[in-house]
Amino acid sequence: MQLDSGIWDESPQVISVKETVHLLSQVIQKLDENDYFSAQIMVGVAVHLLQNVQSELEQHQQIERMLREVLNNSI
């Protein structure tokens, strides 16, 4: 599932969050249709996508902290 936003420089995390929002809007539709099984699976996929984004952001923050420490120690 790829959303066309017209912006070419969006990070993979931004794209994942947009896809998750789109997926959750489909969950609402499934719930309106009383398709609880599909909605439950889609929510699970959305949670997984957001957990991946969270993990990537935590790794990014850790790398940033390490770089700042190295820069501070070299000054």
Backbone as JSON Lines, residues from 0, in Angstrom:
{"i":0,"aa":"M","n":[0.85,-1.16,0.0],"ca":[0.0,0.0,0.0],"c":[0.9,1.23,0.0]}
{"i":1,"aa":"Q","n":[0.81,2.04,-1.0],"ca":[1.64,3.25,-1.13],"c":[0.72,4.44,-1.34]}
{"i":2,"aa":"L","n":[0.91,5.45,-0.52],"ca":[0.12,6.67,-0.67],"c":[0.91,7.67,-1.49]}
{"i":3,"aa":"D","n":[0.25,8.3,-2.46],"ca":[0.92,9.3,-3.3],"c":[0.66,10.67,-2.7]}
{"i":4,"aa":"S","n":[1.67,11.22,-2.05],"ca":[1.51,12.52,-1.41],"c":[2.04,13.65,-2.28]}
{"i":5,"aa":"G","n":[2.77,13.33,-3.33],"ca":[3.34,14.37,-4.16],"c":[4.65,14.9,-3.64]}
{"i":6,"aa":"I","n":[5.09,14.42,-2.49],"ca":[6.35,14.86,-1.91],"c":[7.32,13.69,-1.98]}
{"i":7,"aa":"W","n":[8.48,13.92,-2.6],"ca":[9.42,12.83,-2.85],"c":[10.4,12.6,-1.71]}
{"i":8,"aa":"D","n":[10.53,13.56,-0.81],"ca":[11.56,13.46,0.21],"c":[11.02,13.06,1.59]}
{"i":9,"aa":"E","n":[9.88,12.42,1.64],"ca":[9.34,11.97,2.92],"c":[10.14,10.78,3.42]}
{"i":10,"aa":"S","n":[10.35,10.76,4.71],"ca":[11.09,9.65,5.31],"c":[10.22,8.39,5.31]}
{"i":11,"aa":"P","n":[10.86,7.24,5.39],"ca":[10.09,5.99,5.47],"c":[9.17,5.97,6.69]}
{"i":12,"aa":"Q","n":[9.59,6.63,7.77],"ca":[8.76,6.67,8.97],"c":[7.48,7.47,8.72]}
{"i":13,"aa":"V","n":[7.6,8.59,8.02],"ca":[6.42,9.4,7.71],"c":[5.47,8.61,6.82]}
{"i":14,"aa":"I","n":[6.02,7.93,5.86],"ca":[5.2,7.11,4.96],"c":[4.5,6.01,5.74]}
{"i":15,"aa":"S","n":[5.21,5.36,6.66],"ca":[4.6,4.3,7.48],"c":[3.46,4.84,8.33]}
{"i":16,"aa":"V","n":[3.65,6.02,8.91],"ca":[2.59,6.6,9.73],"c":[1.38,6.94,8.87]}
{"i":17,"aa":"K","n":[1.61,7.49,7.68],"ca":[0.49,7.8,6.77],"c":[-0.24,6.53,6.36]}
{"i":18,"aa":"E","n":[0.51,5.47,6.08],"ca":[-0.12,4.2,5.72],"c":[-0.93,3.65,6.89]}
{"i":19,"aa":"T","n":[-0.42,3.83,8.1],"ca":[-1.13,3.37,9.28],"c":[-2.43,4.13,9.47]}
{"i":20,"aa":"V","n":[-2.4,5.43,9.28],"ca":[-3.62,6.25,9.39],"c":[-4.64,5.78,8.35]}
{"i":21,"aa":"H","n":[-4.18,5.54,7.14],"ca":[-5.08,5.05,6.08],"c":[-5.67,3.69,6.47]}
{"i":22,"aa":"L","n":[-4.82,2.82,6.99],"ca":[-5.27,1.49,7.41],"c":[-6.31,1.6,8.52]}
{"i":23,"aa":"L","n":[-6.07,2.48,9.47],"ca":[-7.03,2.63,10.57],"c":[-8.35,3.22,10.1]}
{"i":24,"aa":"S","n":[-8.32,4.04,9.07],"ca":[-9.59,4.53,8.52],"c":[-10.37,3.39,7.87]}
{"i":25,"aa":"Q","n":[-9.64,2.43,7.3],"ca":[-10.3,1.25,6.74],"c":[-10.86,0.37,7.85]}
{"i":26,"aa":"V","n":[-10.19,0.37,9.01],"ca":[-10.69,-0.39,10.16],"c":[-12.07,0.13,10.55]}
{"i":27,"aa":"I","n":[-12.23,1.44,10.56],"ca":[-13.53,2.02,10.9],"c":[-14.6,1.52,9.95]}
{"i":28,"aa":"Q","n":[-14.26,1.45,8.67],"ca":[-15.21,0.95,7.68],"c":[-15.56,-0.52,7.96]}
{"i":29,"aa":"K","n":[-14.55,-1.32,8.29],"ca":[-14.8,-2.74,8.59],"c":[-15.69,-2.88,9.83]}
{"i":30,"aa":"L","n":[-15.47,-2.03,10.82],"ca":[-16.31,-2.08,12.02],"c":[-17.75,-1.69,11.7]}
{"i":31,"aa":"D","n":[-17.92,-0.7,10.83],"ca":[-19.27,-0.32,10.4],"c":[-19.97,-1.46,9.67]}
{"i":32,"aa":"E","n":[-19.18,-2.29,8.99],"ca":[-19.72,-3.44,8.26],"c":[-19.83,-4.68,9.14]}
{"i":33,"aa":"N","n":[-19.54,-4.53,10.43],"ca":[-19.55,-5.64,11.39],"c":[-18.57,-6.75,11.02]}
{"i":34,"aa":"D","n":[-17.5,-6.4,10.33],"ca":[-16.45,-7.35,9.97],"c":[-15.33,-7.24,11.01]}
{"i":35,"aa":"Y","n":[-15.61,-7.79,12.19],"ca":[-14.71,-7.63,13.33],"c":[-13.4,-8.39,13.15]}
{"i":36,"aa":"F","n":[-13.46,-9.53,12.48],"ca":[-12.25,-10.32,12.26],"c":[-11.24,-9.54,11.42]}
{"i":37,"aa":"S","n":[-11.69,-8.98,10.29],"ca":[-10.79,-8.2,9.44],"c":[-10.28,-6.97,10.17]}
{"i":38,"aa":"A","n":[-11.17,-6.32,10.92],"ca":[-10.77,-5.13,11.66],"c":[-9.68,-5.46,12.67]}
{"i":39,"aa":"Q","n":[-9.83,-6.59,13.35],"ca":[-8.84,-7.0,14.35],"c":[-7.48,-7.25,13.7]}
{"i":40,"aa":"I","n":[-7.47,-7.91,12.57],"ca":[-6.21,-8.17,11.86],"c":[-5.58,-6.85,11.41]}
{"i":41,"aa":"M","n":[-6.39,-5.96,10.88],"ca":[-5.87,-4.68,10.39],"c":[-5.31,-3.84,11.54]}
{"i":42,"aa":"V","n":[-5.94,-3.88,12.7],"ca":[-5.41,-3.17,13.86],"c":[-4.07,-3.77,14.27]}
{"i":43,"aa":"G","n":[-3.96,-5.09,14.21],"ca":[-2.69,-5.74,14.52],"c":[-1.58,-5.3,13.58]}
{"i":44,"aa":"V","n":[-1.9,-5.18,12.3],"ca":[-0.91,-4.72,11.32],"c":[-0.53,-3.27,11.62]}
{"i":45,"aa":"A","n":[-1.51,-2.45,11.95],"ca":[-1.24,-1.04,12.27],"c":[-0.33,-0.92,13.49]}
{"i":46,"aa":"V","n":[-0.6,-1.72,14.51],"ca":[0.25,-1.71,15.71],"c":[1.67,-2.11,15.34]}
{"i":47,"aa":"H","n":[1.8,-3.13,14.52],"ca":[3.13,-3.59,14.09],"c":[3.88,-2.48,13.34]}
{"i":48,"aa":"L","n":[3.19,-1.81,12.43],"ca":[3.82,-0.71,11.69],"c":[4.3,0.39,12.63]}
{"i":49,"aa":"L","n":[3.47,0.75,13.59],"ca":[3.85,1.82,14.52],"c":[4.97,1.39,15.46]}
{"i":50,"aa":"Q","n":[5.0,0.11,15.83],"ca":[6.1,-0.39,16.66],"c":[7.41,-0.33,15.89]}
{"i":51,"aa":"N","n":[7.36,-0.62,14.6],"ca":[8.57,-0.52,13.78],"c":[9.07,0.92,13.71]}
{"i":52,"aa":"V","n":[8.15,1.86,13.54],"ca":[8.53,3.27,13.5],"c":[9.14,3.68,14.83]}
{"i":53,"aa":"Q","n":[8.52,3.27,15.92],"ca":[9.04,3.6,17.24],"c":[10.45,3.05,17.43]}
{"i":54,"aa":"S","n":[10.66,1.83,17.01],"ca":[11.99,1.21,17.14],"c":[13.02,1.97,16.32]}
{"i":55,"aa":"E","n":[12.67,2.34,15.1],"ca":[13.59,3.09,14.25],"c":[13.92,4.46,14.85]}
{"i":56,"aa":"L","n":[12.92,5.12,15.42],"ca":[13.16,6.42,16.03],"c":[14.02,6.3,17.28]}
{"i":57,"aa":"E","n":[13.82,5.26,18.06],"ca":[14.66,5.03,19.24],"c":[16.1,4.78,18.84]}
{"i":58,"aa":"Q","n":[16.31,4.02,17.77],"ca":[17.66,3.78,17.27],"c":[18.3,5.09,16.8]}
{"i":59,"aa":"H","n":[17.52,5.9,16.13],"ca":[18.01,7.2,15.65],"c":[18.43,8.08,16.83]}
{"i":60,"aa":"Q","n":[17.6,8.12,17.87],"ca":[17.93,8.92,19.05],"c":[19.19,8.41,19.73]}
{"i":61,"aa":"Q","n":[19.35,7.11,19.8],"ca":[20.54,6.53,20.41],"c":[21.8,6.92,19.62]}
{"i":62,"aa":"I","n":[21.72,6.85,18.31],"ca":[22.86,7.23,17.47],"c":[23.16,8.71,17.65]}
{"i":63,"aa":"E","n":[22.12,9.54,17.72],"ca":[22.32,10.97,17.94],"c":[23.05,11.24,19.26]}
{"i":64,"aa":"R","n":[22.62,10.56,20.32],"ca":[23.28,10.73,21.62],"c":[24.74,10.32,21.56]}
{"i":65,"aa":"M","n":[25.01,9.21,20.89],"ca":[26.39,8.74,20.77],"c":[27.24,9.74,20.0]}
{"i":66,"aa":"L","n":[26.71,10.28,18.92],"ca":[27.44,11.27,18.13],"c":[27.71,12.53,18.94]}
{"i":67,"aa":"R","n":[26.74,12.97,19.72],"ca":[26.94,14.15,20.56],"c":[28.03,13.9,21.6]}
{"i":68,"aa":"E","n":[28.04,12.7,22.18],"ca":[29.08,12.37,23.15],"c":[30.45,12.39,22.5]}
{"i":69,"aa":"V","n":[30.56,11.82,21.32],"ca":[31.83,11.81,20.61],"c":[32.28,13.23,20.29]}
{"i":70,"aa":"L","n":[31.36,14.05,19.82],"ca":[31.7,15.44,19.5],"c":[32.1,16.22,20.75]}
{"i":71,"aa":"N","n":[31.39,16.01,21.84],"ca":[31.72,16.71,23.08],"c":[33.07,16.27,23.64]}
{"i":72,"aa":"N","n":[33.4,15.0,23.48],"ca":[34.67,14.48,23.97],"c":[35.84,14.91,23.11]}
{"i":73,"aa":"S","n":[35.58,15.23,21.86],"ca":[36.67,15.61,20.96],"c":[36.99,17.1,21.02]}
{"i":74,"aa":"I","n":[36.13,17.86,21.67],"ca":[36.35,19.32,21.75],"c":[37.29,19.65,22.89]}
